[in-house]
Amino acid sequence: MVGAQHEYAGTVRWTGAGEHGTRGYATYGRDHEIEFTGRPTILGSADPAFRGDASRYSPEELFVASIAQCHMLWFLHVASAAGVVVRGYSDLVSGTMRVESAGAGQFTDVTLRPKVVVDGASADALEPDATLASLHRRAHDHCFLARSVSFPVLHRPAPARIGS
């Protein structure tokens, strides 16, 4: 059975034409802007390895970050539903992309390294690391983006921290 359908529409605008446009591979900039109505503009470019501006976000970085965001948001949801009070969450995410000799490529994996701080009172009633591992599995099973990719999304969570 199909549930609700959501659509996302924004604008990606190339700003790197300069004076010569795409007259040659080295003549144009890779800079662009990403806009969704009512939100700040994201300044994008290609990865520096592909002649991009290192001070701007690359599509590859945004792609990897979006998987981590999706997992985090689902994790917070399942934690809340399970009565686990999360006080802090960060993720040192990384992705590996393989580029073939002809220039095409694909991601081979994304690894999430979440660090979760749980409320001391809520931690008393649970085995923190086992409970958080279970919540990470449930979040992964629900994450729209992890479910949409053809490569593994790996999880290497840090041991739980107890906070207040």
For each residue, the residues with C-beta under 8 A, 3 or more apart:
1:
2: 5
3:
4:
5: 2
6:
7:
8: 36
9: 36
10: 34 35 36 37
11: 33 34 35 36
12: 32 33 34 35 44
13: 32 33 35
14: 17 31 32
15: 29 31 32 33
16: 28 29 30 31 32 45
17: 14 20 21 22 28 29
18: 21 27 28 29
19:
20: 17 23 24 27 28
21: 17 18 27 28
22: 17 27 28
23: 20 27 28
24: 20 27 28
25: 28 51
26: 51
27: 18 20 21 22 23 24
28: 16 17 18 20 21 22 23 24 25
29: 15 16 17 18 45 53
30: 16 45 46 50 51 52 53
31: 14 15 16 43 44 45 53 56
32: 12 13 14 15 16 44 45
33: 11 12 13 15 41 42 43 44
34: 10 11 12 41 42 43 44 62
35: 10 11 12 13 39 41 42
36: 8 9 10 11 39
37: 10
38:
39: 35 36
40:
41: 33 34 35
42: 33 34 35 57 62
43: 31 33 34 55 56 57
44: 12 31 32 33 34 56 57 58 59 62
45: 16 29 30 31 32 52 53 54 55 56 57 58
46: 30 50 51 52 53 58 59
47: 50 52 58 60 61
48: 51 52 53 54
49: 52
50: 30 46 47
51: 25 26 30 46 48
52: 30 45 46 47 48 49 56 58
53: 29 30 31 45 46 48 56
54: 45 48
55: 43 45
56: 31 43 44 45 52 53
57: 42 43 44 45 61 62
58: 44 45 46 47 52 61 62
59: 44 46 62 63
60: 47 63 64 95 97 107
61: 47 57 58 64 65
62: 34 42 44 57 58 59 65 66
63: 59 60 66 67 95 107
64: 60 61 67 68 93 94 95 110
65: 61 62 68 69 93
66: 62 63 69 70 145
67: 63 64 70 71 93 95 110 112 143 145 146 149 153
68: 64 65 71 72 91 93 110 112
69: 65 66 72 73
70: 66 67 73 74 143 144 145 146
71: 67 68 74 75 91 112 114 136 139 140 143 145 146 153
72: 68 69 75 76 89 91 114 139
73: 69 70 76 77
74: 70 71 77 78 138 139 140 142 143
75: 71 72 78 79 86 89 114 116 135 136 139
76: 72 73 79 80 86 89
77: 73 74 80 81 139 142
78: 74 75 81 82 135 138 139 142
79: 75 76 82 84 85 86 135
80: 76 77 83 84 86
81: 77 78
82: 78 79 131 135
83: 80 122 125
84: 79 80 118 122 126 131 132 135
85: 79 118 119 121 122
86: 75 76 79 80 89 116 117 118 119
87: 117 118 119 163 164
88: 115 116 117 161 163
89: 72 75 76 86 114 115 116 117
90: 114 115
91: 68 71 72 112 113 114 115
92: 113 115
93: 64 65 67 68 110 111 112 113
94: 64 110 111 113
95: 60 63 64 67 107 109 110 111
96: 107 108 109 110
97: 60 105 106 107 108
98: 105 106 107 108
99: 103 104 105
100: 103 104 105
101:
102:
103: 99 100
104: 99 100
105: 97 98 99 100
106: 97 98 151
107: 60 63 95 96 97 98 110 149 151
108: 96 97 98 151
109: 95 96 151 152 153 154
110: 64 67 68 93 94 95 96 107 149 151 152 153 154
111: 93 94 95 153 154 155 156
112: 67 68 71 91 93 153 154 155 156 157
113: 91 92 93 94 156 157 158
114: 71 72 75 89 90 91 136 155 157 158
115: 88 89 90 91 92 157 158 161
116: 75 86 88 89 132 157 158 160 161
117: 86 87 88 89 160 161 162 163
118: 84 85 86 87 122 123 128 132 160 161 162 163
119: 85 86 87 122 123 162 163 164
120: 123 124 162 163 164
121: 85 124
122: 83 84 85 118 119 125 126
123: 118 119 120 126 128 160 162
124: 120 121
125: 83 122
126: 84 122 123 130 131
127: 130 131
128: 118 123 131 132 159 160 162
129: 132 133 159 160
130: 126 127 133 134
131: 82 84 126 127 128 134 135
132: 84 116 118 128 129 135 136 157 160
133: 129 130 136 137 157
134: 130 131 137 138
135: 75 78 79 82 84 131 132 138 139
136: 71 75 114 132 133 139 140 155 157
137: 133 134 140 141 155
138: 74 78 134 135 141 142
139: 71 72 74 75 77 78 135 136 142 143
140: 71 74 136 137 143 146 153 155
141: 137 138 147
142: 74 77 78 138 139 147
143: 67 70 71 74 139 140 146 147 153
144: 70 147 148
145: 66 67 70 71 148 149
146: 67 70 71 140 143 149 153
147: 141 142 143 144
148: 144 145
149: 67 107 110 145 146 153
150:
151: 106 107 108 109 110
152: 109 110
153: 67 71 109 110 111 112 140 143 146 149
154: 109 110 111 112
155: 111 112 114 136 137 140
156: 111 112 113
157: 112 113 114 115 116 132 133 136
158: 113 114 115 116 161
159: 128 129
160: 116 117 118 123 128 129 132
161: 88 115 116 117 118 158
162: 117 118 119 120 123 128
163: 87 88 117 118 119 120
164: 87 119 120
